[in-house]
Amino acid sequence: MKNVHLILSGDNTSKLDESIRISRKMYSIDRLIVVVPEHQTSRFKDKIRDIEQKWKDVDLKEVSLDGIELCALDLCDIIYEILIGDNKNEDVIINISHSDPTSALAGFFCASILKTKIISVINGEPEDLSRVPYEELIPIRYAILSKIPEIGIGNQELLMKTVNEAFKDGSFPEIRLKHLSPTNLSHHLKYLDTEEYIIRVTSGRKKEIVLTNLGRLMKISYEILKLKKQKKAKSQ
């Protein structure tokens, strides 16, 4: 298994070497991805060139700091890109030892929902952090979320048709269900609305659905967890 380290650096270039040292002390490094705040990549280019003298595989990515959910979404996108890449045997490690507060919280959140290793410094020493136990959505609710448009407004009747078509064509083999009734769909949508994964709005006779940032985060987390399970199965 090769280790890909996501170094969440904040906007401080001076601490980057120390962050990499901490990563190296905890786990072997096969690939480095330095994650910086949006629109800050130009400040890190010279530093990245220095790092490339020591490490062969280095990349620079950016994340939004406009809230923890958006930052976590960007981190999930980066992790998803890693997992769908050519190398099928990579393990992701998140390093928040010298990150900004928003990235640190987003990294901790991602590590918890994706069951990913996360490291930092405690009392001056590098340590693995314990993830917060996170209750996963049941598969049918992930399936429903996956069929709600990322952008714009979804329609409940069209959603039921799309979800049922996905069940019939085997898109969700883990769900032993061929048909979802309007009553069952409403039950699951009520839960997703209560937990703020979606927002439901009644417009005349139409029941419309809007995906929240938390809902988008759950969608991509489900895809990432599926990829991790598939890779684990293939490696055995």
C-alpha positions as CSV (number, residue, x, y, z in Angstrom):
1,M,0.0,0.0,0.0
2,K,1.4,3.4,-1.0
3,N,0.8,6.4,1.2
4,V,-0.6,9.7,-0.2
5,H,-0.2,12.5,2.3
6,L,-2.5,15.5,2.1
7,I,-0.7,18.3,3.9
8,L,-3.2,21.0,4.9
9,S,-0.9,23.9,5.2
10,G,-3.0,27.0,5.6
11,D,-1.4,30.1,4.1
12,N,1.9,29.7,6.0
13,T,4.7,28.5,3.7
14,S,7.3,28.5,6.6
15,K,5.7,25.6,8.3
16,L,5.4,23.3,5.3
17,D,8.8,21.6,5.9
18,E,7.8,20.9,9.5
19,S,4.5,19.4,8.4
20,I,6.2,17.1,5.9
21,R,8.7,16.1,8.7
22,I,5.7,15.1,10.9
23,S,4.2,13.1,8.1
24,R,7.4,11.3,7.4
25,K,7.9,10.5,11.1
26,M,4.4,8.9,11.3
27,Y,4.1,7.1,7.9
28,S,6.2,6.5,4.8
29,I,5.6,9.0,2.0
30,D,5.1,7.9,-1.6
31,R,3.2,11.0,-2.7
32,L,2.7,14.5,-1.3
33,I,-0.3,16.8,-2.0
34,V,0.0,20.2,-0.5
35,V,-3.4,21.7,0.1
36,V,-3.6,25.5,0.4
37,P,-6.4,28.1,0.6
38,E,-8.1,29.1,-2.6
39,H,-6.3,31.7,-4.7
40,Q,-3.1,31.2,-2.6
41,T,-1.3,28.7,-4.9
42,S,1.0,31.3,-6.5
43,R,2.5,32.0,-3.0
44,F,3.5,28.3,-2.7
45,K,5.0,27.7,-6.2
46,D,8.6,28.5,-5.2
47,K,8.3,26.4,-2.1
48,I,6.9,23.5,-4.0
49,R,9.9,23.6,-6.4
50,D,12.1,23.3,-3.4
51,I,10.2,20.3,-2.1
52,E,10.4,18.6,-5.5
53,Q,14.1,18.5,-5.0
54,K,13.6,16.0,-2.2
55,W,10.3,14.3,-3.2
56,K,9.5,13.0,-6.6
57,D,5.7,13.1,-6.6
58,V,4.4,16.4,-5.3
59,D,1.2,18.2,-6.2
60,L,-0.5,21.5,-5.2
61,K,-4.2,21.8,-4.7
62,E,-6.5,24.4,-3.3
63,V,-9.6,24.4,-1.1
64,S,-12.3,27.0,-0.3
65,L,-12.2,28.5,3.2
66,D,-15.7,29.9,2.8
67,G,-17.1,27.5,5.5
68,I,-16.2,24.1,6.8
69,E,-18.7,22.3,4.5
70,L,-17.3,23.8,1.3
71,C,-13.7,23.1,2.4
72,A,-14.7,19.5,3.2
73,L,-16.3,19.2,-0.2
74,D,-13.1,20.3,-1.9
75,L,-11.1,17.9,0.2
76,C,-13.4,15.1,-0.8
77,D,-13.0,16.0,-4.4
78,I,-9.2,15.7,-4.0
79,I,-9.5,12.3,-2.3
80,Y,-11.9,11.1,-4.9
81,E,-9.4,12.0,-7.7
82,I,-6.8,10.0,-5.9
83,L,-9.0,6.9,-5.6
84,I,-10.1,6.9,-9.2
85,G,-6.5,7.3,-10.5
86,D,-4.3,4.7,-12.2
87,N,-2.7,3.6,-8.9
88,K,-5.3,1.3,-7.3
89,N,-3.3,0.7,-4.1
90,E,-3.0,4.1,-2.4
91,D,-4.0,5.0,1.2
92,V,-4.8,8.6,2.1
93,I,-3.4,10.3,5.2
94,I,-4.6,13.8,6.2
95,N,-2.0,16.0,8.0
96,I,-3.5,19.0,9.9
97,S,-0.5,19.7,12.1
98,H,0.0,23.3,10.8
99,S,-3.2,24.0,9.0
100,D,-5.6,26.9,9.4
101,P,-8.7,26.3,11.7
102,T,-11.2,25.9,8.8
103,S,-9.1,23.3,7.0
104,A,-8.3,21.5,10.2
105,L,-12.0,21.1,11.1
106,A,-12.8,20.1,7.5
107,G,-10.0,17.6,7.5
108,F,-11.1,16.1,10.7
109,F,-14.7,15.9,9.5
110,C,-13.6,14.2,6.2
111,A,-11.4,11.7,8.1
112,S,-14.3,10.8,10.3
113,I,-16.9,10.2,7.6
114,L,-14.3,8.6,5.2
115,K,-12.5,6.5,7.8
116,T,-9.2,8.0,6.8
117,K,-6.1,8.4,8.9
118,I,-5.5,11.9,10.2
119,I,-2.4,13.1,12.0
120,S,-1.4,16.2,13.9
121,V,0.9,17.4,16.8
122,I,-0.2,16.8,20.4
123,N,2.0,18.3,23.2
124,G,4.8,18.7,20.7
125,E,4.7,15.2,19.4
126,P,3.3,13.8,16.1
127,E,0.2,11.6,16.8
128,D,-2.6,9.8,15.0
129,L,-5.9,11.5,15.9
130,S,-8.9,9.4,16.9
131,R,-11.7,9.9,14.5
132,V,-15.2,10.9,15.8
133,P,-17.6,8.0,15.4
134,Y,-19.9,9.0,12.5
135,E,-23.2,7.3,11.9
136,E,-23.5,6.6,8.2
137,L,-26.7,7.0,6.2
138,I,-28.4,3.8,5.3
139,P,-27.7,2.9,1.6
140,I,-31.2,3.7,0.4
141,R,-30.8,7.3,1.6
142,Y,-27.5,7.6,-0.1
143,A,-29.1,6.3,-3.3
144,I,-31.8,8.9,-3.0
145,L,-29.3,11.7,-2.5
146,S,-27.2,10.5,-5.5
147,K,-30.2,11.2,-7.8
148,I,-30.9,14.7,-6.6
149,P,-29.3,17.3,-8.9
150,E,-26.1,18.9,-7.6
151,I,-27.2,22.3,-8.9
152,G,-30.7,23.6,-9.3
153,I,-34.0,22.2,-8.1
154,G,-35.2,18.6,-8.1
155,N,-38.7,17.3,-8.5
156,Q,-40.0,14.6,-6.1
157,E,-42.0,12.8,-8.8
158,L,-39.1,12.7,-11.2
159,L,-36.8,11.7,-8.3
160,M,-38.9,8.7,-7.6
161,K,-38.8,7.6,-11.2
162,T,-35.0,8.1,-11.4
163,V,-34.4,6.2,-8.2
164,N,-36.6,3.3,-9.2
165,E,-34.9,3.0,-12.6
166,A,-31.5,2.9,-10.8
167,F,-32.8,0.0,-8.7
168,K,-34.0,-1.9,-11.7
169,D,-30.8,-1.5,-13.7
170,G,-28.7,-2.7,-10.8
171,S,-26.9,0.6,-10.0
172,F,-27.2,-0.2,-6.3
173,P,-26.7,-3.9,-5.8
174,E,-26.3,-3.4,-2.1
175,I,-30.0,-2.4,-1.9
176,R,-32.2,-5.4,-2.4
177,L,-35.1,-3.4,-3.6
178,K,-36.8,-3.2,-7.0
179,H,-39.3,-0.4,-6.3
180,L,-39.7,2.6,-4.0
181,S,-43.2,3.7,-3.2
182,P,-44.2,7.4,-2.9
183,T,-44.9,6.8,0.8
184,N,-41.4,5.2,1.4
185,L,-39.7,8.0,-0.6
186,S,-41.6,10.7,1.5
187,H,-40.4,8.9,4.6
188,H,-36.8,9.0,3.6
189,L,-37.0,12.6,2.3
190,K,-38.5,13.7,5.6
191,Y,-35.5,12.3,7.4
192,L,-33.0,13.9,5.0
193,D,-34.8,17.3,5.3
194,T,-34.8,17.1,9.1
195,E,-31.1,16.3,9.2
196,E,-30.5,19.2,6.7
197,Y,-29.1,17.1,3.8
198,I,-31.9,18.6,1.6
199,I,-34.5,21.4,1.7
200,R,-38.0,20.6,0.6
201,V,-40.3,23.2,-0.8
202,T,-43.9,22.9,-2.0
203,S,-44.6,25.1,-5.0
204,G,-48.2,24.7,-6.0
205,R,-48.8,21.0,-6.6
206,K,-45.1,20.4,-7.1
207,K,-42.8,19.1,-4.4
208,E,-39.3,20.5,-5.0
209,I,-36.0,19.4,-3.5
210,V,-32.8,21.4,-3.1
211,L,-29.5,19.6,-2.1
212,T,-27.6,21.4,0.7
213,N,-23.8,21.5,1.0
214,L,-24.0,18.8,3.7
215,G,-26.1,16.7,1.3
216,R,-23.5,17.1,-1.5
217,L,-20.8,16.1,1.0
218,M,-22.7,12.9,1.9
219,K,-23.1,12.1,-1.8
220,I,-19.4,12.2,-2.6
221,S,-18.5,10.5,0.7
222,Y,-20.6,7.5,-0.3
223,E,-18.8,7.3,-3.7
224,I,-15.4,7.4,-1.9
225,L,-16.4,4.7,0.6
226,K,-17.6,2.5,-2.3
227,L,-14.3,3.0,-4.1
228,K,-12.3,2.2,-1.0
229,K,-14.3,-1.1,-0.5
230,Q,-13.8,-2.0,-4.1
231,K,-10.0,-1.4,-3.9
232,K,-9.8,-3.4,-0.7
233,A,-11.6,-6.3,-2.2
234,K,-9.4,-6.3,-5.3
235,S,-6.2,-6.2,-3.2
236,Q,-7.2,-9.3,-1.2
